[in-house]
């Protein structure tokens, strides 16, 4: 999962993540240039998932 993959469909993926995990907010899913790791860290912490688990979740959307 690289930045281009995330950035391209991020609005769609963001909506699906919010549906699947209601506790995620727009601020948790805010994707800023150069801040991908920070955003993924927020999501990992909020969901209690590892990077590998989160990558699988996003790829399965």
Backbone as JSON, one array per atom type, in Angstrom:
{
  "sequence": "XXXXXXXXXXXXXXXXXXXXXXXXXXXXXXXXXXXXXXXXXXXXXXXXXXXXXXXXXXXXX",
  "N": [[0.87, -1.17, 0.0], [1.0, 1.86, -1.16], [1.61, 5.44, -1.12], [0.45, 6.6, -3.39], [-1.52, 4.71, -4.1], [-3.18, 4.86, -1.85], [-3.9, 7.59, -1.9], [-5.25, 7.86, -4.35], [-7.79, 6.48, -4.25], [-8.73, 7.28, -1.83], [-10.94, 8.7, -0.73], [-13.09, 6.99, -1.21], [-12.22, 4.66, 0.13], [-12.02, 5.7, 2.69], [-14.71, 6.23, 3.34], [-15.69, 3.61, 3.4], [-14.17, 2.54, 5.5], [-15.17, 4.09, 7.62], [-17.79, 3.15, 7.68], [-17.38, 0.49, 8.39], [-15.98, 0.69, 10.8], [-17.26, 2.38, 13.12], [-16.28, 4.05, 15.11], [-14.23, 5.56, 14.06], [-13.24, 8.8, 13.1], [-13.58, 11.74, 10.96], [-11.29, 13.27, 11.39], [-9.49, 11.3, 12.27], [-9.09, 9.99, 9.91], [-7.93, 11.8, 8.22], [-6.09, 12.62, 5.48], [-3.12, 13.87, 4.75], [-0.65, 15.34, 2.63], [2.5, 13.81, 2.87], [2.02, 12.89, 5.4], [1.16, 10.32, 5.77], [2.04, 8.1, 7.36], [1.58, 9.1, 9.91], [-1.22, 9.35, 9.92], [-1.96, 6.64, 9.54], [-0.95, 5.62, 11.9], [-2.64, 6.86, 13.78], [-5.06, 5.59, 13.15], [-4.41, 2.89, 13.63], [-3.95, 2.97, 16.41], [-6.48, 3.78, 17.38], [-8.1, 1.66, 16.58], [-6.8, -0.48, 17.66], [-5.13, -2.16, 16.22], [-2.47, -3.84, 14.4], [0.14, -2.69, 12.13], [0.27, -4.48, 9.98], [-2.22, -5.79, 10.16], [-3.92, -3.62, 9.72], [-3.17, -2.91, 7.13], [-4.08, -5.14, 5.69], [-6.83, -4.87, 6.14], [-7.42, -2.42, 4.82], [-6.62, -3.07, 2.2], [-8.54, -4.97, 1.63], [-10.86, -3.59, 1.21]],
  "CA": [[0.0, 0.0, 0.0], [1.83, 3.05, -1.22], [0.87, 6.71, -1.0], [-0.36, 6.8, -4.59], [-2.69, 3.85, -3.98], [-4.05, 5.44, -0.83], [-4.39, 8.9, -2.32], [-6.15, 7.73, -5.48], [-9.14, 6.05, -3.88], [-8.85, 7.47, -0.4], [-12.29, 9.11, -0.33], [-13.92, 5.77, -1.22], [-11.75, 3.8, 1.21], [-12.35, 6.38, 3.94], [-16.12, 5.98, 3.58], [-15.86, 2.2, 3.76], [-13.62, 2.37, 6.85], [-16.11, 4.69, 8.58], [-18.93, 2.25, 7.79], [-16.95, -0.73, 9.07], [-15.51, 1.04, 12.14], [-18.0, 3.61, 13.42], [-15.55, 4.93, 16.03], [-13.28, 6.39, 13.33], [-13.77, 10.12, 12.75], [-12.93, 12.38, 9.82], [-9.95, 13.67, 11.82], [-8.65, 10.1, 12.28], [-8.87, 9.57, 8.53], [-7.44, 12.94, 7.46], [-4.9, 12.25, 4.71], [-2.37, 15.04, 4.3], [0.6, 15.0, 1.95], [3.63, 13.6, 3.74], [1.58, 12.5, 6.75], [0.52, 9.0, 5.67], [2.37, 7.28, 8.53], [0.89, 9.68, 11.07], [-2.63, 8.98, 9.81], [-2.08, 5.21, 9.79], [-0.71, 5.44, 13.33], [-3.88, 7.23, 14.5], [-6.06, 4.54, 12.91], [-3.94, 1.71, 14.36], [-4.17, 3.18, 17.84], [-7.91, 3.85, 17.65], [-8.7, 0.35, 16.37], [-6.04, -1.51, 18.36], [-4.64, -3.09, 15.2], [-1.08, -3.67, 13.99], [0.28, -2.19, 10.77], [-0.05, -5.57, 9.05], [-3.67, -5.99, 10.2], [-4.55, -2.47, 9.08], [-2.9, -3.0, 5.69], [-5.0, -6.16, 5.16], [-8.18, -4.3, 6.17], [-7.53, -1.42, 3.75], [-6.54, -3.76, 0.91], [-9.74, -5.77, 1.39], [-12.0, -2.71, 0.96]],
  "C": [[0.91, 1.22, 0.0], [0.96, 4.3, -1.19], [-0.02, 6.95, -2.2], [-1.62, 5.96, -4.55], [-3.68, 4.42, -2.98], [-4.69, 6.71, -1.33], [-5.44, 8.79, -3.41], [-7.59, 7.44, -5.11], [-9.44, 6.36, -2.43], [-10.25, 7.86, 0.04], [-13.22, 7.91, -0.27], [-13.53, 4.88, -0.05], [-12.11, 4.39, 2.57], [-13.82, 6.12, 4.3], [-16.38, 4.55, 4.03], [-15.32, 1.92, 5.16], [-14.57, 2.92, 7.9], [-17.34, 3.82, 8.75], [-18.57, 1.02, 8.62], [-16.57, -0.47, 10.53], [-16.1, 2.39, 12.51], [-17.23, 4.56, 14.33], [-14.51, 5.8, 15.34], [-13.95, 7.7, 12.93], [-13.07, 10.64, 11.5], [-11.51, 12.8, 10.17], [-9.0, 12.47, 11.85], [-8.22, 9.73, 10.86], [-8.37, 10.7, 7.64], [-6.11, 12.58, 6.81], [-4.25, 13.5, 4.17], [-1.09, 14.58, 3.62], [1.74, 14.89, 2.95], [3.29, 13.13, 5.14], [0.89, 11.14, 6.77], [0.78, 8.16, 6.93], [1.68, 7.78, 9.79], [-0.58, 9.28, 11.08], [-2.82, 7.5, 10.11], [-1.85, 4.9, 11.26], [-1.94, 5.77, 14.15], [-4.92, 6.13, 14.36], [-5.68, 3.28, 13.68], [-4.26, 1.83, 15.85], [-5.65, 3.13, 18.18], [-8.55, 2.47, 17.55], [-7.98, -0.76, 17.13], [-5.51, -2.57, 17.41], [-3.16, -2.83, 14.94], [-1.05, -3.11, 12.58], [-0.13, -3.24, 9.75], [-1.56, -5.8, 8.99], [-4.37, -4.85, 9.47], [-4.35, -2.49, 7.58], [-3.87, -4.0, 5.05], [-6.43, -5.6, 5.11], [-8.37, -3.33, 5.01], [-7.49, -2.08, 2.38], [-7.8, -4.54, 0.6], [-10.97, -4.91, 1.08], [-12.34, -2.64, -0.51]]
}
